[in-house]
Each structure stands twice: as C-alpha cells, then as structure tokens.
Amino acid sequence: MKFLRLCDLPKKHSCKSCGDTKLVGKMLVVRNRKARTYELRPRCKDCHNKKERGHRREWKRKHLRAWRARNLKLVESYWKDVPNRKENARVQKAAYNKKNKEAIAIQRRLRVRLNRHLSLKECKELLERFGRCYPSRYGLTDKGLKECARIRSRLRKPGAKQRFSSLQIRMMVYEDGYYISPSRQPHPYESAAENMRNWQASRNRATSETATLKKVA
C-alpha cells in the first residue's frame, strides 16, 4: 500500500507474519525517495527484525563502509597498537571452535550433504536432543540400523513414489527415537581424523627427508 503523505496512512494495519493488527507506529513503513511515496508493508517491526537478524544486506554493507570512513580513528583504536592482536584473535577463535565443536560438526554435515543452512543455535538444540553423532549412523541403536535397512529395502521396490537418501532415512529414524542416549554416544569419525593426522605427519617426514637428501647430494 503506497501513500503520498504520512498523514494518509491508516491508524492500524494487520501483519501477515504474526496475524496481529497493530498501530502504524509498530508496522514497517518504507520511504521511496525517488517516487516520493510511503509504502506500508504487511509486516510489523518485531517480525521484520526477527526475520532479518543475522543477515547481511547490501544497504548494511554500504552503511557500515560509510560509518567506518567517518569514524576512522575509532575503528583504528580497535586494532591499532594493540599488543598480540592477531594471537589474541587466533586464541579466541580456537576457544570458540573448541567450545562449539560438536554443534559445528552437525551444522557442517547438514550443510554439505543436504544443503540445509541451520544456525548454530538450532544445531545446539539438535545436539542436546539427538547427541553428537546426528545424523550419522554411529548414533543409532541396532534396532535403528535395522529400521534404516528396512526403509531402504521398501524404497527399492518397483512403484515406490518417494526416494530418500541414506541421510534422510537416518534423520527419520532419529525422529522415531531409535538412537543411543546422547551421554553414551561415541565420538564419530575420531579414527578417520587420527588416520588423517598420521598420514599428514608421515608425508611431512618424507618431504623433509627428501629435502635433506637433496642438500647432501
């Protein structure tokens, strides 16, 4: 809804997100400078802030860039002449990753395999509910693994209308409750990580030995 003046706006308007009817002061009103009009959006400010929180928009980038240019001395005070700035940032980031290691692992699995982009808060809720192995097979009980095999077998039959990946099947089985208690779950892919570290160490040793032999020759 577009209006030429602010006084033409209705006193109340309904929000399509929450369904409540609120005063115009609590609704989202956008000014179009080029057309010299005011647009009343069908969304309240609370729902808009809830949806947009955490998202970086182009106008926000331009605003921050201009703010940094105007407050250059204040920006430099955050990092200039601060001892061990890079080391402190590295330690802080490492502590953050170590603290949220298991939730970040769940976030990465869902993003890489299903292209589902969940926030860290949502992944922490999944971690608390299903455990650190979600959605891998290592967190399922024997009955859960048999249930996965049964569902896959049913989907292989001719005439099956829906197709699910192994990961989606495991997520359904997790929802049914066939998973090990979160406190008793193993650490998934721990042996694979250890094998990768050993391989990298052996490769580095071989590289250093080759370099030493070349210097001697």
C-alpha positions, 0 to 999 in steps of 0.5 A: 500500500503506497501513500503520498503523505504520512498523514494518509496512512491508516491508524492500524494495519494487520501483519501477515507474519504474526496475524496481529493488527497493530498501530502504524507506529509498530508496522514497517513503513518504507520511504521511496525517495525517488517516487516520493511515496510511503509504502506500508508493508504487511509486516510489523517491526518485531517480525521484520527484525526477527526475520532479518537478524543475522543477515547481511544486506547490501544497504548494511554493507554500504552503511557500515563502509560509510560509518567506518570512513567517518569514524576512522580513528575509532575503528583504528583504536580497535586494532591499532597498537594493540599488543598480540592482536592477531594471537589474541584473535587466533586464541579466541577463535580456537576457544570458540571452535573448541567450545562449539565443536560438536554443534559445528560438526552437525551444522557442517554435515547438514550443510554439505550433504543436504544443503540445509543452512541451520544456525548454530543455535538450532544445531545446539538444540539438535545436539542436546536432543539427538547427541553428537553423532546426528545424523550419522549412523554411529548414533543409532541403536541396532534396532535403528540400523535395522529400521534404516535397512528396512526403509531402504529395502521398501524404497527399492521396490518397483512403484515406490513414489518417494526416494530418500537418501541414506541421510534422510532415512537416518534423520527419520529414524532419529525422529522415531527415537531409535538412537543411543542416549546422547551421554553414551554416544561415541565420538564419530569419525575420531579414527578417520581424523587420527588416520588423517593426522598420521598420514599428514605427519608421515608425508611431512617426514618424507618431504623433509627427508627428501629435502635433506637428501637433496642438500647432501647430494 
